[in-house]
Amino acid sequence: MSVRSKIRELKPSSPSNDSRKAHQTLTLPAILSTARKFSLVKKTLVTMCVVFTIYAVFTTFFTPTATSKLEPSFPSDIFGSAASIATVSRESLLRSSFGHPPVKIYLYDLPERFTYGVIRHHSLARGVRPVQDVTTLSYPGHQHMAEWYLFKDLLRPEWERIGSPVVRVLDPEEADLFYVPFFSSLSLIVNPIRPPSATGGDSTPVYSDEETQEALVEWLEAQEYWKRNNGRDHVIVASDPNAMYRVVDKVKNSILLVSDFGRLRPDQGSLVKDVILPYSHRINTYTGQISVENRDTLLFFMGNRYRKEGGKIRDLLFQLLEKEEDVIIKHGTQSRESRRAASHGMHASKFCLNPAGDTPSACRLFDAIVSLCVPVIVSDNIELPFEDVIDYRKIAIFVETSTALKPGFLVSMLRAITQERILEFQKELKEVNHYFDYGEPNGTVNEIWRQIVRKVPLIKLMINREKRLVKRDSNEPVCSCVCSNQTGILTSL
């Protein structure tokens, strides 16, 4: 047998016509059906991946998420790998948005005495029964609540901190900045020293803000990272003008978060290194439309008539304005009834008077802004928050003190302003009022962090500069951040 014949024998026989037809009838549809099912599964999987990705990005970066209750202690990475992934993604987003890596901030785990312990003393001073877990106590509302909102923000998991330009780190070696969460303004409110109650006897604790300030500095000065750069890369809130007054010279190198510089010397505070904070408004935000139809009062003011220092202008303005038609100016104290009356008055007025208080700034400016009541600012030395992003000339009227005290001038000027101009002011106020809302997901808190971030390059410059300079004595007051007193070259190897 030839090789060719053997090969023909080894080849499989061809199917008959009937079997070929059966194969075409049964097998081909099955194959096509399987292919269609595979394609459908593939498309479904791709669609699910796309939807999941969009949902993750949207949830991470755009959906405001409220935290109903803080964790009772400073939490570590309790949210596992999901939070880590969100943090990495947010760092990438921040890098692309700002052109540099996000600023890393370390939250000091202060002794309870300086945080929740202050809330406990405030609570006890007002007759609230003691509790075992102080973290269950509510921080009381007042006009200097920035210290609470910033602290609360850093306790949130990173995936909730939408739009924040800072990332909290748990390793201090990674940190660019160190946040000191001392409730300095609340500590001041607890003062004067609270004596033992009639029933508590000697067992009732006595509180001293001065002693607490000094204890904080003692604690800080013992920390490695404070000593490393003389506190320059630390952030401390002192928004009440009298907060930290006892120890300000010992913390003046730090980034101070203040309401103004009314109680600070030029060598203690400066726009160069510090950040101006808005007061926490106590008036309800106006939710109506831009309009002058329901604002029948020309000018409104309600607050303490008698103040110290620059605030003495209030009494003089009372004397000029209290008998003017369509002007409401009256004495009021910090109480629930006064806030309710002030809220109604601001919402029904075209202009709100904002004279200086004991220091150049006062909380009513921010009450007026969220009320869409055009602020009339009579305070020659006022410093304002966020002026790199807000042009206050578009939302407020500034009048020099000497001019405002001319009889008839203020009222005549305001009556000459047209309704169209008032509407323009209101439109601008509505555009910027989120900057003054501490409860807004991307409001005041995030803007404060942005202001702090902008200080970092200068802080690093001063830290490096200080390493090569030796300090000399000088009688001239200088900004503690811009200059290192009188300096000279320090020889280095």
Residue, then its C-alpha position, 0 to 999 in steps of 0.5 A: m500500500s502506498v503512503r498516500s493510501k495510508i494517509r487517506e485511511l488515517k484521515p477522519s471520514s467526512p460527515s454525511n449530508d444529514s449529519r452535517k445538516a444536524h450539526q448546523t441545526l443544533t450546534l451553530p445556534a448554541i455557539l451563537s447563543t453562548a457568544r451572545k451571553f458572553s458578550l452580555v456578561k462582559k458588557t454588564l461587568v464593564t458597565m458595573c465597573v464604570v458605575f462603581t468608579i463614578y459612584a466612588v469618585f462622586t462619594t469621595f469628592f463631591t457628596p457632602t457627608a455629615t458626621s452626627k457624632l464624633e468618635p470619643s477619642f482620636p481615631s486612627d485608621i478605623f476605616g481600613s483599606a477603603a479610607s486609605i484608598a480614598t486618602v491616596s485618591r484625594e492626595s492625587l486630586l489635591r496635587s493636580s488641583f494645587g500643583h503640589p502635594p497636600v499639606k500634611i497635618y498632625l493632630y496632637d493627642l493633648p491631655e484631656r484637660f485641654t480639650y474635653g476637660v474644658i467642656r466639662h468645667h464649663s458644664l459643671a460651672r453651669g450646674v450640669r451633673p458630672v458625667q463619666d464620659v466627657t466626650t458625650l458632652s456638647y461643646p457650647g455655642h458661642q461666637h468663637m467656635a472655630e476651635w471646635y469646628l477645626f478639631k472636629d474636622l480633623l477627627r473625620p475620616e479622610w473620605e469625609r473631608i471633602g475639598s480640604p487642602v490638608v491631610r491628617v497624618l498619624d505619624p508626626e515624622e510625616a507632618d508639615l504642620f502640627y495642630v494644637p487642639f486647645f479650646s482656648s476661647l472656651s477656657l476663657i469663658v469658664n473663667p473667672i475661677r469657679p469657686p466650689s458650690a455650696t453642696g460640692g464643698d472642696s471636692t468640686p474642682v476649681y478652674s483657672d484659665e491662666e493655670t491651664q494656659e501655662a500647663l499647655v505651654e509646659w506640655l508643648e515645650a516638652q514635645e520633641y516636635w515643638k523644640r525642633n523648630n521653636g513651635r514655628d510649624h505649629v497651629i494654635v487657635a486664639s480667636d477670642p482677643n483675650a485667649m492665650y494672653r498669659v502665654v502669648d509670648k511663648v507661642k508667638n512663633s506659631i501660626l496663630l488663628v485670631s479674630d484680629f490683632g487688637r490685643l497683640r503687639p507687632d512682634q506677637g501677631s502679623l498678617v504674614k504668619d497668622v490667619i484672621l478667623p471669622y466669628s461664628h455667626r449666631i444669627n440665622t442665615y437669611t434664606g429669602q430672595i435678594s430684595v429690598e421690598n421686605r426690608d423697611t428699616l434703613l439701618f440696624f444695630m443691636g449690641n452692647r452700647y458701652r465698650k472699651e478702647g475703640g468701641k467707645i464710638r458705639d455710645l457716640l453713634f447711639q447719641l447720633l442715630e437713636k432718634e433718626e427715622d427708620v433707624i433701629i439702634k438699641h442696646g442688647t446683650q448675648s441672650r437667646e431673646s436678643r439673638r432672636a430680635a437681632s435676627h429679625g432686625m437684620h433680615a428686615s434691614k437694608f444696612c447693618l451698622n458694624p462699629a468696633g467692639d473692645t477690639p477692631s472686629a465684632c461678631r455682628l459683621f458676620d451676622a450681617i453678611v449671612s443676613l444679606c444686610v449690607p454691613v456699614i463698617v466703622s472701625d479704622n483698624i479692622e482686619l478681615p478674613f480671607e481678603d485674598v479671595i473676597d473684595y470687601r468693597k463689593i459687599a460692605i461700606f467702609v466709613e472712617t470713624s471721624t466722618a461717621l461721627k459728623p451729624g447727619f452724614l451717615v444717614s444721608m449717605l445711606r439714603a442716597i444709595t439706590q435700590e439697584r446698588i443695594l441689590e448689587f451688594q446683596k447679590e455679592l453677599k449671597e455669593v460669598n456667604h458660604y465662606f462664613d458658614y462653619g457648618e458648610p461642607n466646603g465653607t469656613v473650615n476648608e477656607i481656614w485650612r487654605q489660608i494656613v496652607r499658604k503660610v507653609p512655604l514662608i514657615k519653612l523659609m524661616i525655619n531654614r533661615e533660623k538655622r544659619l542665623v544667630k540672634r542678637d538683642s534689639n529694642e525694636p519690635v519686629c514681626s516674629c515671623v518676618c525677622s529673627n530680631q537682630t540677626g548675624i551670620l552663623t558660621s556653619l561647617 
